[in-house]
Amino acid sequence: MKRSKRYKANAEKVDKTLKYDVKKGFELVKEFANTKFNETVELTVRLGVDPRHADQMVRGRVALPAGTGKVSRVLVFAKGASETAAKEAGADYVGLEELMKKIQEGWIDFDVVIATPDVMGLVGKTIGKILGPKGLMPNPKSGTVTADVATAVQEIKAGKIEFRVDRYGIIHVGIGKVNFEVDRLIENFKALMRMILRLKPSSAKGQYIKGISLSSTMGPGIPLDRSLVLDLLK
């Protein structure tokens, strides 16, 4: 990947011999975010799991205390009273067949998908192969398959995010914006890391948290000291 001069200049400021404490890490992220838009602060966590085994798949949802800095576009697959409830709760798109047809035609203008249990069979059969690879397929474990669609919509709009480990054992997720104060970013960081620790699979052996780094959308990665992070979370 070709890197910009700005990226290279910032990368040179990261001491490759060090792993930083959390506060310094966020300070550097904010310092390096000098583009014209409000970049996302991204957290990358490398886990000691093998996602090829179903019992080592780490995924969940967590409410970020300071929010995400963006309002997620929520799509809800529902019908009847649940469709009405989703609309009243503020979902951006609500429906069933007509929305699935749009998705089959290439429309993916949303961030989170929620579905009621009674329509999940149809959703999975019709567009599961489209939503699944994009990480958008509703799932009971993440709270996006639920009869209480109103609460789910409200929580997502308020800053509850979904995360999941990829096939390489890495969780990569946005936890705020670079215009957030450092203390607020740390609050979000702690909430997410504590949830990841809570979700450690019993079948995972050896070191669970293997590596942690921060970055902005256009900035270099800043490695954090694993021991200092775990101390912070106690």
Secondary structure, DSSP 4 states (H G I P E B T S, - for coil): ----HHHHHHHTTS-TT--B-HHHHHHHHHHH--SSS-PEEEEEEEES--TTSGGG--EEEEE-TT--SSPPPEEEE--THHHHHHHHHT-SEEESHHHHHHHHTT----SEEEE-GGGHHHHHHHHHHHHGGGT----GGGT-B-S-HHHHHHHHHHTEEEEE--TTSEEEEEEEETTS-HHHHHHHHHHHHHHHHHT--TT--S-SEEEEEEEETTS--EEB-HHHHHHHT-
